[in-house]
Amino acid sequence: MAAQDDTIAKAVITAAEPQLFVSDIAASCDFFTSRLGFTVAFTYGDPPFYAQVKRDGARLNLRHVDRPVIDPALRDREELLAASLTVARAEEIAALFSEFQAAGVTFFQMLRQQPWGARDFIVRDPDGNLLLFAGPAE
């Protein structure tokens, strides 16, 4: 009987879950569900201090903090993104932008084409976190 080879040639990373620092878990969950079309995967703690929201293949972890972790002026000036979420087709990024506009989302950057061939926009959550949504230009 031949020995079974249990070695793995290379590990495959299948997902990433950025962690956003927020001042109010319930308010953040409400924003992501009512404005951005996410659902709440879970909340943890009593009162909750950790949660996860998800939409399609994207998952974002929310962690309660009492004070901003990043200087807001620096974040805005340097466009320090908390997360980048992508779609596969050009039509999808335009549709997502329209969906968020209709939901009354605050944009840090409106939908625009970038020199590197992407179209993207940036949403600001209630805590000032900048969320990039991107897709192909064509």
Protein Blocks (a to p, Z undefined) as FASTA:
>chain_A
ZZddfbdfbacdfbdcdddddfblklmmmmmmmmnopacfbdcdjddfbdcddehjbccd
ddddfbdfbdfklmmmnopafbdcddfbfklmmmmmmmmmmnopacfbdcdddfkopacd
ddddfkopacdddddfZZ
